[in-house]
Amino acid sequence: MRDYIVPTFEANGVEDVTIQLFDGNKIEFKREAWPVAELSGVSAGTYGGNFQIAMHWYEDFLEVLGRGKTQVEIFEAVKEVHGDDVSMIGTEACMPLMSYPSRRSTYREASDDLGNWVHGDWYSRDIIENMKRGYSGWTDWNMVLDTTGGPNWAGNRHDAPIILDVENNLFYKNPMFYHMGHFSKFLDDSFYVLEAGNTGRNPAANDRDFHFFAASDDVYEVYVLLNSADHESGETWWATSTGKYLSRNVPPRSIETVVIKL
């Protein structure tokens, strides 16, 4: 990129194209040497700063299960290469079906997971935690799939925000579709993420139950609140733009977006 792509673009006057680097799983920044080698020498001033580090989400599941590195360690590894002002974006995410044609005798299709709330919950968790750490966006791999969870060149099957039933001329909007709407319908590139926190947690909760972040465009302040727990949360959140506090009881297994006009 530094020795070939950037010089070619600059020599031909191409200045309005964002170059995406890496395009792999976050955890590889700690496990493999090649991502750091690939990105070394690309400073914030390279190509006018018109580049982003692109990352997938697939091995985030290992972090959720307590294996591999934590989210914090992964992002620290990225910043070791590029500093705090690095631009990052999620370029590929999808929810695999928990079993599909393999050595097992069972055959699971996307139609078996219609309305699966957990898939939407995992999408929102990942978006929230990434946005809090410097992501500028997040992209789904398969917006629409058929009832089998395909087509797919690799032969495996996945769930999608929209499942299309071609034979019956129907389509189904899964919870993933609505979860992503809590971000895409309220936030655009005019918003910036705020430093935010909370003044206390439900004693029955743990750190994996509640995920939230706040953003502002200096006209509105937006809170996205995800409660993954089986019980209601009663918490108070603050954000830096106003110094005020938002108190809200969030129902169990729910996501809410709260918009406040400043």
Helices and strands as residue ranges (DSSP letters): H 5-11, E 19-25, H 28-31, H 34-39, G 46-49, E 51-56, H 60-64, H 71-82, E 88-92, E 95-96, G 110-113, H 117-131, E 135-138, E 144-146, E 158-159, E 162-165, E 170-173, H 175-184, E 192-193, E 196-198, E 210-216, E 220-227, E 233-239, E 245-250, E 254-261
